[in-house]
Amino acid sequence: MRILIVEDDPFIADLLRDGLADDGHECDLGGSAAEGEELARLFPYSLLILDVMLPESIDAGFRLGVRLRASGVKTPILYLTARRAVEDRIQGLDSGGDDYLGKPFDFGELRARIRALLRRASGHAQHTVTLPQGFLMDLSSRELYQGGVRAGLNRREFMLLELLILHPGRAFTREEMIDRLWGGEGGVEPKVIDVYVSTIRRKTHEALIETIRGHGYRLGPLPEPAA
């Protein structure tokens, strides 16, 4: 499962990411409400773990939850915060939260709460995207199929294609793609994106990704298969 963690304390964020990775989850990190909101709108996460006290304000996490719910985001939200008063818990649940866990927390309890939230949501989430030419993208297993056969994309190839598919019509620059795929890590050259795009085309369909000269790439207008 893919989980978004919005936490401004790097130590806690890394602790959560590493611990949940041991359970087989892939985690993205956001250090502010603004960054978390952008990521939550961009990718179809299975769960959002939101700190309440973020750089924007002492209740920025609650405000973020309200905005996400108002915009139609139905992903389960778990608030994780040092604010443990009953009034805070009520506010969290009224702000679109599905669960609330106070800091400090036991990691075993956190895991149990996450399992419960994911079970509850599993019957309602949309995990697949269909495209012409028999392509099916499974966002949960992170696999791409054509005619029932796996395309064999690696993790970053899948992430690049996922970014384009979830934003049809939008062209991304190579720099934007690097920022999305590597999360701000330094030392990644723009030409790496060209290599990934070439490999994806070879494994799938030449028209799946369209080159926008002088800018970057976007999802291509795949033709329907001939009758």
C-alpha positions as CSV (number, residue, x, y, z in Angstrom):
1,M,0.0,0.0,0.0
2,R,1.1,3.6,-0.6
3,I,0.9,5.9,2.4
4,L,1.4,9.6,2.6
5,I,3.0,10.9,5.9
6,V,2.8,14.6,6.6
7,E,5.1,15.3,9.5
8,D,7.5,18.2,10.0
9,D,9.7,16.4,12.5
10,P,12.3,14.6,10.3
11,F,13.1,12.1,13.0
12,I,9.5,11.0,13.4
13,A,8.9,11.1,9.7
14,D,11.9,8.8,9.0
15,L,10.9,6.5,11.9
16,L,7.4,6.1,10.5
17,R,8.6,5.6,6.9
18,D,11.2,3.0,7.9
19,G,8.8,1.2,10.2
20,L,6.0,1.0,7.7
21,A,8.4,0.0,4.9
22,D,9.1,-3.1,7.0
23,D,5.4,-3.9,6.7
24,G,5.6,-3.7,2.9
25,H,4.2,-0.2,2.6
26,E,5.6,2.5,0.3
27,C,5.6,5.9,2.0
28,D,6.0,9.4,0.7
29,L,6.9,12.3,3.0
30,G,5.5,15.8,3.2
31,G,7.0,18.3,5.7
32,S,4.1,20.9,5.6
33,A,0.4,21.1,5.0
34,A,1.0,22.7,1.6
35,E,3.3,19.9,0.5
36,G,1.0,17.3,1.9
37,E,-2.0,18.8,0.1
38,E,-0.2,18.7,-3.3
39,L,0.9,15.1,-2.9
40,A,-2.6,14.0,-1.6
41,R,-4.2,15.5,-4.7
42,L,-1.6,14.1,-7.0
43,F,-1.4,10.4,-6.1
44,P,-4.1,7.8,-5.1
45,Y,-2.8,7.0,-1.6
46,S,-4.3,4.2,0.5
47,L,-3.9,6.2,3.7
48,L,-2.9,9.7,4.9
49,I,-1.1,10.1,8.2
50,L,-1.3,13.7,9.2
51,D,0.4,15.5,12.0
52,V,-1.8,18.3,13.3
53,M,0.9,20.9,14.3
54,L,2.6,21.8,11.1
55,P,4.7,24.8,10.1
56,E,1.6,26.7,8.8
57,S,-0.2,26.7,12.2
58,I,-1.0,24.7,15.3
59,D,-4.0,23.1,13.7
60,A,-2.8,23.0,10.1
61,G,-3.3,19.2,9.9
62,F,-7.0,19.6,10.8
63,R,-7.4,22.4,8.2
64,L,-5.7,20.2,5.6
65,G,-8.2,17.4,6.3
66,V,-11.1,19.7,5.9
67,R,-9.8,21.0,2.5
68,L,-9.1,17.5,1.2
69,R,-12.6,16.2,2.2
70,A,-14.2,19.3,0.6
71,S,-12.3,18.6,-2.6
72,G,-13.6,15.1,-2.8
73,V,-10.5,13.2,-1.5
74,K,-11.9,10.1,0.3
75,T,-8.6,8.5,1.4
76,P,-8.7,7.4,5.1
77,I,-7.0,10.0,7.4
78,L,-5.2,9.1,10.6
79,Y,-4.2,12.1,12.7
80,L,-1.0,11.5,14.7
81,T,-0.3,14.3,17.2
82,A,0.8,15.3,20.6
83,R,-2.5,17.1,21.1
84,R,-4.3,14.4,23.3
85,A,-7.2,16.3,24.8
86,V,-10.7,15.0,24.2
87,E,-11.6,18.3,22.5
88,D,-8.7,17.8,20.0
89,R,-9.9,14.3,19.2
90,I,-13.4,15.5,18.6
91,Q,-12.0,18.3,16.3
92,G,-9.9,15.7,14.4
93,L,-12.8,13.4,13.7
94,D,-15.0,16.4,12.8
95,S,-12.3,17.5,10.4
96,G,-12.6,14.5,8.2
97,G,-10.3,12.2,10.2
98,D,-11.1,8.4,10.5
99,D,-8.8,7.8,13.5
100,Y,-6.7,9.7,16.0
101,L,-3.5,8.5,17.8
102,G,-1.6,10.6,20.3
103,K,2.1,11.0,20.6
104,P,4.1,9.3,22.0
105,F,2.6,6.2,20.5
106,D,3.3,2.5,20.5
107,F,4.3,1.3,17.0
108,G,2.3,-1.9,17.4
109,E,-0.9,0.0,18.1
110,L,-0.2,2.3,15.1
111,R,0.2,-0.8,12.9
112,A,-3.1,-2.2,14.2
113,R,-4.9,1.0,13.5
114,I,-3.5,1.2,10.0
115,R,-4.5,-2.4,9.3
116,A,-8.1,-1.6,10.5
117,L,-8.3,1.6,8.3
118,L,-7.0,-0.2,5.2
119,R,-9.5,-3.1,5.7
120,R,-12.3,-0.7,6.1
121,A,-11.4,1.2,3.0
122,S,-10.5,-1.8,0.8
123,G,-14.1,-2.2,-0.5
124,H,-14.4,1.4,-1.6
125,A,-11.1,2.3,-3.2
126,Q,-10.6,2.5,-7.0
127,H,-7.3,0.9,-7.7
128,T,-7.2,0.5,-11.5
129,V,-7.0,2.8,-14.5
130,T,-7.8,1.5,-18.0
131,L,-6.4,2.8,-21.3
132,P,-6.8,2.0,-25.0
133,Q,-4.8,-0.8,-26.5
134,G,-5.7,-3.2,-23.7
135,F,-3.6,-1.4,-21.0
136,L,-4.7,-1.8,-17.3
137,M,-2.7,0.1,-14.6
138,D,-3.1,-1.4,-11.1
139,L,-2.3,1.4,-8.7
140,S,-2.4,-0.9,-5.7
141,S,0.1,-3.6,-6.9
142,R,2.0,-1.0,-9.0
143,E,1.8,-3.2,-12.1
144,L,0.9,-2.3,-15.7
145,Y,-0.7,-5.0,-17.9
146,Q,-1.5,-5.2,-21.6
147,G,-4.0,-7.9,-22.6
148,G,-3.5,-9.5,-19.2
149,V,0.3,-9.7,-19.6
150,R,2.6,-7.7,-17.2
151,A,4.6,-5.0,-18.9
152,G,7.4,-5.5,-16.4
153,L,8.0,-1.8,-15.4
154,N,10.3,-1.2,-12.5
155,R,9.3,1.1,-9.6
156,R,10.4,4.4,-11.1
157,E,9.2,3.6,-14.5
158,F,5.8,2.9,-13.0
159,M,5.8,6.1,-11.0
160,L,6.7,8.2,-14.1
161,L,3.9,6.6,-16.1
162,E,1.5,6.9,-13.2
163,L,2.2,10.7,-12.9
164,L,1.3,11.2,-16.6
165,I,-1.8,8.9,-16.5
166,L,-3.2,10.7,-13.5
167,H,-2.8,14.1,-15.2
168,P,-3.9,13.5,-18.8
169,G,-3.3,16.5,-21.0
170,R,-0.7,18.1,-18.7
171,A,2.9,18.2,-19.9
172,F,5.6,17.8,-17.2
173,T,9.2,19.1,-17.6
174,R,12.1,16.8,-16.8
175,E,12.8,18.8,-13.7
176,E,9.3,18.3,-12.4
177,M,9.4,14.6,-13.0
178,I,12.7,14.3,-11.2
179,D,11.2,16.2,-8.2
180,R,8.2,13.9,-8.2
181,L,10.1,10.6,-8.6
182,W,13.2,11.3,-6.5
183,G,11.6,13.7,-3.9
184,G,14.2,16.4,-4.1
185,E,17.3,14.2,-4.0
186,G,20.2,15.8,-5.6
187,G,22.5,14.6,-8.4
188,V,19.8,13.3,-10.8
189,E,20.4,14.5,-14.3
190,P,17.4,15.5,-16.6
191,K,18.6,13.0,-19.3
192,V,17.7,10.2,-16.9
193,I,14.1,11.0,-17.6
194,D,14.7,10.5,-21.4
195,V,16.1,7.0,-20.6
196,Y,13.1,6.1,-18.5
197,V,10.7,7.3,-21.2
198,S,12.5,5.3,-23.9
199,T,12.4,2.2,-21.8
200,I,8.7,2.6,-21.0
201,R,7.9,3.0,-24.7
202,R,9.9,-0.1,-25.6
203,K,8.1,-2.1,-22.9
204,T,4.6,-0.8,-23.8
205,H,3.6,1.3,-26.8
206,E,5.6,4.0,-28.6
207,A,2.6,6.4,-28.5
208,L,2.0,6.0,-24.8
209,I,4.2,8.9,-23.9
210,E,4.2,12.0,-26.1
211,T,7.2,14.3,-26.4
212,I,6.5,18.0,-26.1
213,R,9.5,19.7,-27.8
214,G,11.1,22.3,-25.7
215,H,9.2,21.3,-22.6
216,G,9.0,17.7,-21.6
217,Y,6.5,14.8,-21.8
218,R,2.8,14.1,-21.4
219,L,0.4,11.1,-21.8
220,G,0.0,10.4,-25.5
221,P,-3.3,10.0,-27.3
222,L,-3.3,6.2,-27.6
223,P,-5.4,5.0,-30.5
224,E,-8.1,2.5,-29.9
225,P,-7.3,-1.0,-31.2
226,A,-8.6,-1.9,-34.6
227,A,-11.9,-3.8,-34.6
